[in-house]
Every structure is written in C-alpha cells, then in structure tokens.
Amino acid sequence: MTNQAVWRDSLLKWTRFIAPSGSEHALVQALLQDAAATADATWSDALGNGYAQKDGQGPHVLICAPVDEPGVMVLDVDADGHERVAPIGPDAPAQWAGRLVRFVDGTVGLLLRDPQAPADRWEASQFSVDVAAGLRESVPQKLSVGLAGVIGEDAVELGEGSIAGRAVGPRAAVTAALAAYAELAQAGQRVTLALVVQRQTGHRGIRTVVQSTAADLTIVVEPIPIRPGGDEPRLGGGPVLRLRDPLLVLPQALQQFAERVASEAGRRLQRAVLTEDGSDAGTALRIARMPVIGVGMPVLAASPYAARVQLEDVDETARLVAVLGKRADTLTAERNML
C-alpha cells in the first residue's frame, strides 16, 4: 500500500472538495481521473455515481464508497441579501450558529441565528447566511436558489497520524476504497470501484450501483461514528465489520468469511452492533443478489459536520478490503448458505 505521509496527503486532498449530496460531480471526476491509471474503463451514470472497472481473473469484486457529505441548500434570498437555507442530510441546526458555509460556487457565508428565536427550540428556518453581499462588488448580490454548500472547517492534521475537520469520514472511506481497488486491479483481479453519491439523502446512490453492477462480492466501505472512550469499536483499532444496524443484519456465513480472511491475513478487525445510523451496506444487502459485506471506517464524530480519523485506520481498512477481494474465490461455500 502506502506510507502514512501519502495517506495524509491523499485524505487532505479529497477533503478540499465541496461535495454535498447532489453536487458531487467535481469530486467524482477527480477520483475517476486518479483511478484511471489502473482502469480499463471509467464512466458515470445518470444519478452521478462514478465507476472505474478493471477486467481480470476470478470473481467480480465491487468496492463501493460514499463521496457526498451533509450540507445545506439555498431556499430564498431576502432584501438584505441574506440567504435562507434548508439542510441536506442530517437536520442539526443546533450545530449551525456561527459556522461558515462554503458553497459549491466558491462563495463563503456566515450562519446567523435570529436573535428573537426561542432559546429552547432550534430550527433551520431561524437561520440566514450572510455573504456580505452589499459590501464587496466581487460577491454576487444574490446566491441562486438551489445552490448547495457545506458547513464546517477545512480538515487539518491534529498531531501525527490524526486528521480532523469537515468531510473526513466519507473521504477517509473513499481513500481506502480507492487504494484497495488499485491493489486488486494491479494484481489482475476483476474489480469495479463505485463512487457512490447521495448517501445523505436516503442512500439513493447505492441502489443504482448495486442494481446496475453484476458482482460476485460487494464490499461497502463507509464511515461508522464511534463513542469516545468506548471499548469497541474504537479509533485506531482498525476497520469495523457491520454486524447490525437499522438497515442491516449481516448473515452469519458472511461474518465468518470476513473474520476468517482477516485472521489468516493478520489484519485487524473490529465489530459493531449499531442501533442508529443506517448504511449503504444495509441498503445494498437488501437489494443485492450476491453477498454484501459492510466494512466501516471508525470516525470520532463531534457533530454531523466535523469528525476525526486516524490514518492507521485508513491503511488497515484499505488492506482488509484488498485481502477480502483477493479471497473472494473462497466465498463459494458461505454464499451457498445464504
């Protein structure tokens, strides 16, 4: 794979893209350009999902990872040039006050809460975005209705091996997925990388990906929020096998396959039984005709808009996904039990 400095540089590069659900095109195209070095073909579908495919030997392995992040969308603009916005993804206005919004057109604004709003009730309708429209000629007087943006601070390195800030969860997952795809492609495996859009809006992108891709094994890599101080899963403990969440109950045969492969390869593997936070993996498992395994990237989430990841988890996740793909030919017995 790669060393920690390369993981850091790759992750920080992808977090610089502003990609709320529905506005992922620029990021998807940049990722496809990166994947093209080992791909026989790259393309995007009508929804915006991106694909990189390598023809090769063995079972067809599909590696999926989300590219989008939560954000906001402009609803209307008042006479003073302040924009009213609605959430895209989690509805968490209690986390908005005083935060910056970065719109996909490059405009930056400040979220302001109505001072007359009740102290005990936080709603998106109480907020406006100030972009200093009347102060600088270079700033548009009005942002267009429907323009999307993201909330939060750009990602930074917090000490050696730790990255924190906006979008680090999904970008860490896609960084690991991209690396695992490249390793399998270079090894001659038949493999497809799917860059999945609109995870924040009801897991829409993964539905199209799974329905349009005939894979023998699907591995979904996505962030898993963890609790500080918990025993397992924990930050720095390696990738997480999703056993259950509101959209998924992993069949025992697939759990045994993942655990056996990880053990034989000497790879770390944590386990999670989640009562909240649905997943792309769960959505895929419900509609796929072939096995689906959800591999989680542990993320210490301070809010829907800021989190921290460990680079060692990115490395371990990429290595586990690659070895699962390489051992997909041993899944026959487990698949017959599903």
N, C-alpha and C positions, 0 to 999 in steps of 0.2 A: 504494500500500500504506500504510505507516505509518512513523513515525519510531522511532528507537532506544529512546526512553523508553517508548513504547507496547509495543514488543516485550518490553522488560524487565518491565513491569508485567503483561502477559499471561502470560508464561512463569512468573513467580514465583507468580501467582495459581493456575495449574494445578498447580504442584508442591506446593501446600499440601494437595492431596487425597491421601489414602492409598488406593492402588488396586492391591493385589497381585492376581495372576490369580485370578479367581473372585469378587472383591469390588470390581468396577469401577462398580457401579450409580450411586453418587452422582456420580462424575466424569462418566460418560456423560450423565447427566441435565443436569448443569450445562453441559456442552458443547453439548448439543442446544438448551438454552434460549438460548444465545448464537447458535447457527446459525439459530434460528427466525426471526430478523429478515429473512432473505433466502430462507427456505424456503417451499415450498408445502405440505410435509408433513414431519413428523418422527415416528419410531417406533423401537421396539426389538424385536429378535427374541427367540426363546426362550432362546438362549445368552447374551444380554446385549449383543450388538453394537448400536450406535446408528446411525441413518440420518437424514440430512437431504437432502431432494430438492427440486430446482427444475426445473420444466418450462420448456423453452425451445427454441431452434433449434439445428440442427446435430447432429453425432454425440453420443451419450450418453457423457459422461466420468464415470468413477468414481474418486474420490480416497479412498484408504484410509490410515489411520494408527493405530498401536497406542496404547492408553491404559493398559495394565497395566504393572506393574513387578515385579521379583523380590521375594520375601518369605519368610515362614515361617508355619506353621500349628501351633496347639497340638495336641499328641498326648495328653497326660495331665497330671495335677497331683499332686505328691507331698504328703506330710503337712505339710510346712512351707510349702505354698502356692507352691512353685516349679513353673514350667511347663516341660515338655519339648516341644520343637518340632521340626518337620521342614521342610526347605527347599521353597519353591515356586519353581521355576525353577532357576537355577544352584546346584549343590551346592558351596558355598565356605566351609565352616566355619572355615578358616584366617583368614578375614576377620571373624569374629564377635566375638572376645574383647574385652570392654569396650565394645561398641557398644550403643546404645539401640535398642529395638524399640518402634515405635508401632503399636498395634493399632487396628483399624477402629472399635472402640467408644470410643476415646479414652484407653484405658489405656496407660501408658508403662512399660517394664521395662528392666532391665539384663541383658545376656547374660553369664553366668558360666560359666567352664570348670571342670570337675572338676580340682582340683589334683593328683589321682592319675593323671590321663590321661597316656599316653606322650607325651613331647616330640616324637617324630618321626611321630606319627600324629594327624591332626585329623579328627574325625567329629562329625556333628550330635548323636549320642547322648551325647557328652561334655558337652553344654551344658544349662543350665537358664536360665530367665528369672525374675529376681527383681523382683516388682512391689510389694515392701514390704507384702504383704497383711495382715500381722499388726500393722502399725504405725499405720495410719490407717483409721478407720471408713468413710471415704468411698471407699476402694478395695475392690472385691469380694474376698472371701476366695479365690475361685477364678475363673479365666477359663474359659469354656466350651470344651470340646474342639471343634476345628474352627474356632475363631476365628483369623482371619488378621491379619498385621501386616507391617510393612516395617522394614528395617534402615537406619540411617544418619541423617545430619544434614540438617536443612532447607536448601534451596537459598538461597544468598546471592549478591550481586554482588561479584565479585572485580575491583575496578577498573572502569573504564568499558568497558562492552560485553562483559563476560565473566561468565557465571553458572555456579556450581559447587555441587554437592551431590546429594542424593538425587533420583532420577527426572528429572533434567534432560534426558536423552537422549530418552525417549519423549515427554515433554511439549514439548520443542522441535519434534519431528516433528509432533505434533498441532497445535501452534500455527501452524506453517507451512501445514499442510493446511487448517486452518480458514480462514486468511486467503485462500488460493488459491481455496477453494470460494466464499467470499463475493465475490471479484472476478469469478469466472466467472458466478455467479448474477446479480450486478448487471449484467453485460454481456449477459444474455439467453441464455446457454449452457444447454443441457440438462445438468445436472450433479447427481451424488449424492455426498455425503460419508458415508463409513463409518468409524465409530469402533470399532476392532477390539479385542476382548477376548482374553484368554488366549493372547497371543503367547508367554509364558514356558512354557506347558505344551504344547509341540509344535505351535505355530502353529495352534491349533484354530479361533479366531475367523475367520480369513481364509478358511478353507474354506467356512464357511457364507455369508459375504459374497459370495464370487465365484459360488457355485452359485445364489444367490438373486437376483443382480443381472445383468440383461442389458445389459452396457455395450459400447460400441464401442472404448473405450480405458480401461484400468485403470492408474492411477498409484499406486504404493505408496510412501509416504513413511515411512521408519523410520531409527533411528539406525545408524550404522556406526562401530564402535570404530576409532580410529586409533592409530598408534605415535608417541610423542613424537620429534621430530627427523627424521621421515621426509620424503622429497621430495614424495610424493603418494600418497594424499590427505593433506591437512594441515588443521589447524584454521585457520579464517579464509580458506580457499581456495574456499569456496562449496560447493554441493551436489555429491554424488558419484553418478555413474552406475554401478550394479552391472553389471559385465560377467560375473562368475562368482563363485559361492560354492558350498558343498556342495549347495544345493538349486536352483541356477540356472545356466544358460548363456544369456545374452541373445542372441537371434538377431541376426545382423549387420544386417539391414534395420531393426530397431528401434533399434540403436545409431546407425546412420546418420541415422535420423529425429531422434533426440534431439540428436545433435551438430549437425545442420543447423539445427534450430529454435533451439538455444541460440546458435549463431554468428550467425544472421541477426538475432536479437533483442538481441545484445550482452550475453548472460548468461554468467556464469562456469560452468564445468562441469569437475569432476574425474572421474577414472576409477579404479575399484578392481577388482582381481582378488584375491578372498579365498579362502583355503584353509580357514578356520574360520568359525564363526558363520553358521548357516543363516538364512533370512529369510522373512518373509511374502511378499515379492516372488517368491521361488523357489517357495513353495507355491502361490501364485496362478498362476504361469506354467505349472505342471504340470497344473492342472485347468481353467484358463480356456479358452474357445473363441474369445476375442478377444485382441488384443495386450495385454501387460502390461509396464510399464516400472518398474523399481525406482530411486527417487531417494533417495539416502542423506543423512542429516544427520550431518556429521562430529562425532564425540564423542571427547574425550580421556578415556578411562575409567581411573580409578585402581583400580577394583575393580568387581564387579557392582553395588555399592551406592552408588557415588559417581563423578561424572564432571564434566567442564567443557565448555561450549559457548560459541561466540561468537555474539552477536546478529546480526552481519553475515551469518553463515551461515543463520540463521533467515530473515532478509529475502531473501537470494539464493535460498534453496530455495523460498520461497513464490512469488517472481516467476517462477522457472523452471517450477514446476508449473502456474502460471496460463497461461503462454505455450504450454506443451505442450498444455494443454487447448484453448486458442483455435485452435491449428493442427491439431487432431485431424482436420479435414476433409482435410488434405493427406496423411494416412497411407494412403490407399487403395492406392497403388502398392506401398508397403512391405508392407502387410498381405497383398496377393496373392502376395508372395514367401515368406510364412511357411510 
